[in-house]
Amino acid sequence: MDYIGFLGALLIIWRFKKMTTPDILTLKELCNSLGISRSMAYLKFTRGSKHFDKEFPRPIKLGARKIGFLKTHKDDWLASLSKVA
C-alpha cells in the first residue's frame, strides 16, 4: 500500500470512529444541561427514592469513581417530557 492509500485508510477509520462514538456526558454536564442539582440527579436514578424516574437516563460506569450518561438518552428523556406536557 502506498503512502496516500495508507493516509486514506486512516482517514476512513478516523471518520468511522468519530461517527460511532457515543457522546457521553459527565454528571456535571448532565446537571448543567438539565438545570438540576447533583443530588436531584442521584435521586432521579436511584431506585427506592421518592423522586425516582424510570425514564431518567441510566448512569454508565466510566471508572472506579466516575459515571457518565449517554447524550441520546438525555435527549430521549427530554422529548418524553415534552410529549406529556
C-alpha positions as CSV (number, residue, x, y, z in Angstrom):
1,M,0.0,0.0,0.0
2,D,1.4,3.4,-0.9
3,Y,1.6,6.3,1.4
4,I,-1.5,8.1,0.0
5,G,-3.6,4.9,0.3
6,F,-2.4,4.4,3.9
7,L,-3.5,8.0,4.8
8,G,-6.8,7.5,3.1
9,A,-7.4,4.3,5.1
10,L,-6.6,6.1,8.3
11,L,-9.0,8.9,7.4
12,I,-11.8,6.5,6.8
13,I,-11.1,4.7,10.1
14,W,-11.0,8.0,12.0
15,R,-14.3,9.2,10.4
16,F,-16.0,5.9,11.2
17,K,-14.8,6.0,14.8
18,K,-15.9,9.6,15.2
19,M,-19.4,8.8,13.8
20,T,-19.9,5.7,16.0
21,T,-18.5,7.0,19.3
22,P,-21.5,8.0,21.5
23,D,-21.5,11.3,23.2
24,I,-21.1,10.8,26.9
25,L,-22.0,13.5,29.4
26,T,-20.4,13.7,32.8
27,L,-22.7,14.1,35.8
28,K,-21.8,17.8,36.0
29,E,-22.6,18.3,32.3
30,L,-25.9,16.5,32.6
31,C,-26.9,18.5,35.6
32,N,-25.9,21.8,33.9
33,S,-27.9,21.0,30.8
34,L,-31.0,20.0,32.7
35,G,-30.8,22.7,35.3
36,I,-30.9,20.3,38.2
37,S,-28.7,19.7,41.2
38,R,-26.3,16.8,41.5
39,S,-28.3,15.4,44.4
40,M,-31.6,15.6,42.4
41,A,-29.9,13.7,39.6
42,Y,-28.9,10.9,42.1
43,L,-32.5,10.9,43.4
44,K,-33.9,10.6,39.9
45,F,-31.9,7.5,39.0
46,T,-31.8,5.8,42.4
47,R,-34.5,3.1,42.9
48,G,-36.5,3.5,46.0
49,S,-36.2,7.3,46.0
50,K,-39.4,9.2,46.1
51,H,-38.1,11.2,43.1
52,F,-37.1,8.0,41.1
53,D,-37.9,8.3,37.4
54,K,-37.7,5.1,35.5
55,E,-37.3,7.1,32.2
56,F,-34.4,9.2,33.5
57,P,-31.1,8.4,31.8
58,R,-29.2,5.5,33.5
59,P,-25.6,6.1,34.6
60,I,-22.8,4.4,32.9
61,K,-19.8,3.5,35.0
62,L,-16.7,5.1,33.5
63,G,-14.2,4.3,36.2
64,A,-14.0,3.4,39.9
65,R,-15.5,6.8,40.9
66,K,-16.9,8.3,37.8
67,I,-20.2,7.9,36.0
68,G,-21.5,9.2,32.7
69,F,-24.7,9.4,30.7
70,L,-25.4,8.9,27.0
71,K,-26.5,12.2,25.4
72,T,-29.1,10.4,23.3
73,H,-30.7,9.0,26.5
74,K,-30.9,12.5,27.9
75,D,-32.4,13.8,24.7
76,D,-35.0,11.0,24.6
77,W,-35.9,11.7,28.2
78,L,-36.4,15.4,27.5
79,A,-38.6,14.5,24.4
80,S,-40.7,12.2,26.6
81,L,-41.3,15.1,29.0
82,S,-42.5,17.4,26.2
83,K,-45.0,14.8,25.0
84,V,-46.5,14.5,28.4
85,A,-46.9,18.3,28.9
